Amino acid sequence: IIALSANLFNLAVAGCIGGYYIYSFLIKPLHSRSIAIAISAWASVMLAALMCAIEVGASGTYAMSETIRTMLNTHALIGVGEAILTLLLLQVAVQHMGWELDGYGKK
């Protein structure tokens, strides 16, 4: 139960909220909603993985540096998949389901 609570915190706080603030920070300077969405989707996975790695490292089970390196290397690829899926699903939602996302997908 404790591990589940920590992982929910990692995903909800670091992943979702962190990803939102990264998107909010990137949208204006990049001038591309799709690039900002892709980067923030990737970064949300990396933030959650970093939080988990710090928790595991702090527990003393494995060395902190080894845990962080392993988690971030693995989740960098997972984050690429997350970014691609996020963009694809948003495109489907805009084109086929009629979603209006503050200018996303409008021509």
C-alpha positions as CSV (number, residue, x, y, z in Angstrom):
1,I,0.0,0.0,0.0
2,I,2.8,2.4,0.7
3,A,4.4,1.7,-2.7
4,L,1.1,2.4,-4.4
5,S,0.7,5.7,-2.6
6,A,4.2,6.8,-3.6
7,N,3.7,5.8,-7.2
8,L,0.3,7.6,-7.3
9,F,2.0,10.7,-6.0
10,N,4.7,10.4,-8.6
11,L,2.3,10.0,-11.4
12,A,-0.3,12.6,-10.2
13,V,2.0,15.3,-8.9
14,A,5.3,15.0,-10.8
15,G,3.8,13.6,-14.0
16,C,0.5,15.4,-14.5
17,I,1.1,18.7,-12.7
18,G,4.7,18.9,-13.8
19,G,3.8,18.1,-17.4
20,Y,1.1,20.8,-17.3
21,Y,3.6,23.4,-16.1
22,I,6.2,22.4,-18.6
23,Y,3.6,22.7,-21.4
24,S,2.5,26.1,-20.1
25,F,6.1,27.3,-20.0
26,L,6.9,25.9,-23.5
27,I,3.8,26.9,-25.5
28,K,4.6,30.6,-26.0
29,P,8.3,30.4,-26.9
30,L,8.0,27.4,-29.2
31,H,4.9,28.7,-31.1
32,S,4.0,25.1,-31.8
33,R,1.3,23.4,-29.8
34,S,2.3,19.9,-31.0
35,I,6.0,20.3,-30.1
36,A,5.0,21.7,-26.6
37,I,2.6,18.7,-26.1
38,A,5.2,16.2,-27.2
39,I,8.0,17.6,-25.0
40,S,5.7,17.9,-22.0
41,A,4.4,14.3,-22.4
42,W,8.0,13.0,-22.6
43,A,9.0,15.2,-19.6
44,S,6.1,14.0,-17.5
45,V,7.3,10.4,-17.8
46,M,10.8,11.5,-16.9
47,L,9.7,13.5,-13.9
48,A,7.7,10.6,-12.5
49,A,10.6,8.2,-13.1
50,L,13.0,10.6,-11.4
51,M,10.7,10.9,-8.3
52,C,10.5,7.1,-8.1
53,A,14.2,6.7,-8.5
54,I,14.9,9.2,-5.8
55,E,12.5,7.3,-3.5
56,V,14.1,3.9,-4.2
57,G,17.6,5.4,-3.8
58,A,16.6,7.0,-0.6
59,S,15.3,3.7,0.8
60,G,18.9,2.3,0.5
61,T,17.8,-0.7,-1.6
62,Y,20.1,0.4,-4.4
63,A,22.6,3.2,-4.9
64,M,20.9,6.5,-5.7
65,S,23.1,7.3,-8.7
66,E,22.6,3.8,-10.2
67,T,18.9,3.9,-9.6
68,I,18.4,7.4,-11.2
69,R,20.6,6.4,-14.2
70,T,18.7,3.2,-14.8
71,M,15.3,4.6,-14.4
72,L,15.9,7.7,-16.6
73,N,17.6,5.7,-19.3
74,T,14.7,3.2,-19.4
75,H,11.9,5.9,-19.2
76,A,13.5,8.1,-21.8
77,L,12.3,5.6,-24.4
78,I,9.0,5.1,-22.7
79,G,8.6,8.9,-22.8
80,V,9.1,8.9,-26.5
81,G,6.3,6.4,-26.8
82,E,4.1,8.5,-24.5
83,A,4.8,11.6,-26.7
84,I,3.9,9.8,-29.9
85,L,0.7,8.3,-28.4
86,T,-0.4,11.6,-26.9
87,L,-0.1,13.4,-30.2
88,L,-1.8,10.6,-32.1
89,L,-4.7,10.4,-29.7
90,L,-5.1,14.2,-29.6
91,Q,-5.2,14.2,-33.4
92,V,-7.9,11.5,-33.4
93,A,-9.9,13.3,-30.7
94,V,-9.8,16.6,-32.7
95,Q,-10.5,15.1,-36.1
96,H,-12.9,12.4,-35.4
97,M,-14.6,13.2,-32.1
98,G,-15.0,16.9,-32.6
99,W,-12.9,18.0,-29.6
100,E,-11.8,21.7,-29.6
101,L,-8.6,22.2,-27.8
102,D,-8.0,25.9,-27.7
103,G,-6.9,26.1,-31.3
104,Y,-5.3,22.7,-31.6
105,G,-6.1,21.1,-34.9
106,K,-8.0,24.1,-36.3
107,K,-7.2,25.2,-39.8
